[in-house]
Amino acid sequence: MMNDQSQKIFNQSILIVIFSVITAWVVLLPKFFIIPQEQKVKAILYALPLTFKTPLYVLILLVVLVISWVIAWFYFQNNKTPFAGERYVKVLRGLQLVSPYKFKKLTTEKGYQIRFCGMPVPKDLKYKHFLLTGGTGQGKSVSISDFLDSCVSDARSKTRLIVVDPNGSYTSLFYKKGDVTFNPFDARSVSWSIINEVRNPYDIETYSATLIPKSSDAKHENFNSMARTIIKSTMSKVLEMPDISKSAKAQLFLDTLLNSSDDQLRDFLMGTPAFSLLGNTELVGTLRSIITTYLTPHTHNSIGDFSFRDYLKDGEGNIFITWREDQLTALQPLVSCITDVVCSSLLSDFDNYSDFVFCLDELGSLNRLSYLEAVLTKGRKHRLIALAGIQSLAQLITIYGDKFSITLRGCFSSFGVCAVNAQDTYTPQEYEKSFGAIEVLRRMKSSHKDAKSELVKEKENVVKAEEISSLQPLHFYLKFSGHYPPTLVKMKYRSYDKVAASYQQN
């Protein structure tokens, strides 16, 4: 059903056609018939039925009808709006919802463009990142698949994918020979250890924050910080050992932190900053519990020489970090650590001649990523294109806290939202604010019987929370950064040929 403002535009389009045909008929009438001045009206009425018996006259009118219909169609497509509020005379301030047709005209540029929610992305927004929010089964995966496909389809651009991929869906569509898969329970997974990423003494500080992330709770963060001190001291001691292979160092690092007794750990860390933390038995128990929680998943992974840092710098293929949903509990800290390692590695100073597409589907399933904000704000120089998918904005608050979740959202300049769970009232309300408001001029009629209508200014939200909650699957409200107006788009489901298995059992 057409909304009020679009109905107004449709009526205007119909009037364009009617006016054009009538005008053409009136202008051409003297060319085909003699109209006496003294009985002009009578002559015109007499000539009216004869019009349809004059083939050339009819042909010209049909041509005018077709041309005016085409003009009216373009006028309607360019000016209709998904805006569901009452009709208005004009927009005074703000960016009104526009039709997908007009939005595509505004965003289409020369040369190849990637797509977000099916719409071409202007080149100046390509490296400013995208946030996609929506509930299960509403079309997020369809949009992400289309986004990734658009990123790798341009043969002139060498694009590398880094995909955090629940269930391996995108691995099955975009994997190619030479790519890297990480899942300890997948037969194709690389053998890795955090020790492989350390190049300099300051790297120990960096990667300790990927092993035990910061907490949004100040009390918990105090304990996490002390646990990181133990990890840093252990890693430093292990790396200082001569005549021992890197794989042996990696195994010793895990064994010392996970399998040694409290006394053995205390003896090992004697003379380090962590030693003073190991005198209180109760505190030691708390800190080792934290370390065990975050490091135990690393024991599922086979230890080898692979380095994500080196692969990003010197490799050429894609990276897929996967898990099955029944593996998430066992792998969540490890997957989060790997993802954060990638974030920090992308901040390293190395020459890059290809785009990095960093796709984090189900960001809410990961622990807090210490370097996500940094890589989003500073990754532009490494040609980073990031897309994150979440089910609810509340997920970000739970993981990152109230204030930092807002900061993180601000790192994504463009966003799309489809329907969320009906019980989630917070997300639609926040996006209602994000899409902004418009000030319009409306014609209002007074309640008095003989009063004339007057023009009144009114302010109204472009998109209502209720409209977001009630979206049909594959429908997205979309907003690009800057001067581009918002729109409502409908994507079509597209099937892709599977090129690899999503998961291979060990």
C-alpha positions, -999 to +999 in steps of 0.1 A: +000+000+000+013+034-010+021+059+018+005+094+019+035+113+005+041+088-023+003+089-031+007+127-036+036+121-060+017+094-078-013+118-083+010+144-097+025+119-121-010+110-134-018+147-138+014+150-159+001+124-183-034+138-185-022+174-189+003+164-216-023+145-237-050+172-233-025+200-242-013+180-273-050+175-283-058+212-280-027+224-298-031+199-327-069+205-331-066+235-354-040+216-375-066+189-384-099+207-382-112+242-391-127+258-360-150+288-367-146+316-342-183+323-339-192+287-328-159+276-313-173+255-284-198+237-306-171+230-332-147+216-306-174+193-292-182+182-328-145+175-335-139+155-304-153+122-316-137+128-350-103+129-334-103+091-330-112+086-366-081+105-378-052+080-378-023+105-378-040+125-350-044+094-329-008+083-336+006+117-325-015+115-293-003+080-286+033+092-290+026+120-266+009+096-242+040+073-242+065+101-238+045+117-210+041+083-193+078+078-193+084+113-179+058+107-152+074+073-143+108+089-139+092+117-119+075+092-096+105+070-091+127+100-084+104+117-059+084+089-042+095+082-006+092+053+018+084+079+045+052+068+062+042+101+078+015+125+067+020+143+034+038+176+034+044+205+010+082+205+013+112+195+035+128+226+051+156+209+070+171+174+072+175+144+049+143+128+039+139+091+030+143+086-007+134+058-031+160+032-039+159+044-075+170+080-065+195+067-039+212+045-065+214+076-088+230+096-060+256+069-051+265+055-085+299+067-098+322+059-127+343+028-123+337-003-102+320+001-068+315-023-039+279-029-026+264-026+008+228-038+012+227-041-026+235-004-031+267+010-047+291+025-022+306+059-032+344+056-034+350+082-007+330+060+018+347+027+009+372+028+037+349+043+064+333+010+074+298-005+076+276-018+105+248-042+098+222-049+125+193-074+123+177-104+139+181-140+129+166-149+095+161-113+084+187-112+056+220-102+072+238-131+056+224-123+022+237-087+025+271-098+038+275-124+010+266-097-016+291-073+000+319-099+000+311-109-036+312-072-047+346-068-030+363-097-048+345-094-082+366-066-096+395-083-114+415-050-116+417-048-078+436-072-056+414-077-026+421-099+004+393-111+027+396-115+064+363-131+075+352-140+110+328-167+098+303-185+121+295-219+107+319-214+077+291-201+054+314-176+037+343-200+036+322-223+015+314-195-010+347-175-012+375-199-002+402-206-028+434-226-030+461-210-009+437-194+016+441-198+053+414-213+076+416-212+113+395-236+134+413-261+157+387-287+149+389-282+111+413-304+092+424-274+071+433-252+100+468-238+103+490-246+133+496-215+154+507-200+187+506-165+201+544-168+206+548-166+168+535-131+167+561-116+190+589-096+173+598-070+198+596-066+236+566-042+233+547-069+213+544-088+246+523-060+260+502-059+228+494-095+226+487-100+263+457-077+257+445-101+230+448-131+253+429-115+282+407-086+269+398-055+289+366-057+309+340-029+309+336-035+347+363-016+366+365-043+394+369-071+369+394-051+349+416-048+379+418-086+382+422-089+344+451-064+345+469-085+371+463-117+351+479-100+321+509-091+342+514-128+349+510-136+312+535-109+302+561-120+327+557-157+317+559-148+280+591-127+286+608-155+306+599-181+280+611-160+250+644-153+268+653-190+269+681-199+245+686-232+226+649-240+225+626-240+195+597-217+190+572-246+192+588-257+225+586-222+239+549-221+229+542-254+247+562-243+278+543-210+279+509-229+281+522-256+304+536-231+329+504-211+331+479-239+330+496-270+344+522-259+370+514-257+407+512-223+424+547-228+439+562-238+406+547-208+389+560-185+417+595-200+414+594-196+376+584-159+378+608-150+406+624-116+398+596-105+374+568-079+380+543-107+384+562-122+414+546-098+439+511-109+428+517-146+437+521-143+475+483-142+484+468-177+479+433-164+474+444-138+449+465-164+431+435-186+428+414-158+413+441-148+388+448-184+377+411-189+372+410-160+348+441-172+330+427-208+328+394-195+313+411-176+285+441-198+278+426-233+280+410-230+245+445-225+231+453-261+240+428-273+213+450-257+187+480-276+173+513-256+178+532-246+146+551-218+130+522-200+112+520-162+119+490-141+110+512-111+112+536-125+086+508-138+064+491-104+063+524-088+053+539-113+029+510-136+019+485-132-008+454-152+002+423-148+023+419-156+060+387-174+073+383-177+111+355-202+116+336-221+142+305-242+144+278-231+169+283-262+190+321-253+193+316-216+203+318-223+241+351-241+237+366-217+211+352-182+220+383-169+238+406-184+212+386-170+182+384-136+199+422-137+205+429-146+169+406-118+157+423-093+179+457-105+167+445-097+132+434-063+143+467-054+159+486-069+129+467-046+106+481-017+126+517-028+119+537-006+096+540-025+063+535-017+027+501-028+013+490-027-023+457-045-019+424-038-001+419-057+031+382-065+036+377-073+073+342-089+079+331-097+114+298-115+112+282-120+147+305-095+164+284-100+195+296-136+198+332-126+204+348-113+236+359-077+238+385-069+211+411-046+225+423-034+191+390-032+171+385+005+177+421+013+168+421-007+136+387+009+125+400+044+131+435+040+118+432+012+093+424+035+064+461+039+056+463+001+051+432+003+028+410-015+053+373-020+045+354-033+075+319-046+080+305-059+113+273-077+118+254-078+151+219-089+162+214-061+187+231-029+198+226-042+234+253-069+226+279-041+222+269-026+255+272-059+273+307-065+259+321-030+256+301-010+282+278+020+277+302+047+266+327+027+246+299+009+227+289+044+214+325+051+205+327+018+186+294+025+168+309+058+157+337+040+139+312+027+113+302+057+092+275+038+072+249+014+085+220-007+076+193-023+098+167-050+091+141-063+115+152-072+150+137-095+176+103-081+187+114-082+224+144-059+215+129-024+219+163-007+225+179-012+190+150+002+170+148+033+192+185+039+189+184+036+151+153+059+150+177+086+165+205+076+141+184+082+110+176+117+122+146+140+119+133+164+092+115+197+095+086+199+070+060+224+059+025+210+061-009+224+050-032+224+081-069+232+081-084+251+111-113+235+130-135+265+121-160+259+093-149+288+070-113+290+080-086+287+053-058+262+055-024+275+066+012+263+064+027+249+096+063+238+104+066+204+120+095+182+131+093+144+127+116+114+128+125+101+093+121+064+105+101+053+135+112+024+158+080+006+150+088+007+113+122-009+119+107-037+141+080-045+115+103-048+084+098-078+062+128-101+056+154-088+031+142-052+037+168-028+051+168+008+061+201+022+049+222+053+056+255+063+041+277+088+058+275+125+051+251+142+028+235+110+014+199+106+024+185+074+040+165+049+020+146+016+023+159-011+001+147-046-007+173-072-016+167-104-035+180-138-023+208-149-045+223-184-047+260-190-050+280-220-061+297-236-031+335-238-039+346-255-006+332-273+024+322-250+053+338-275+077+361-305+075+362-328+105+397-336+118 
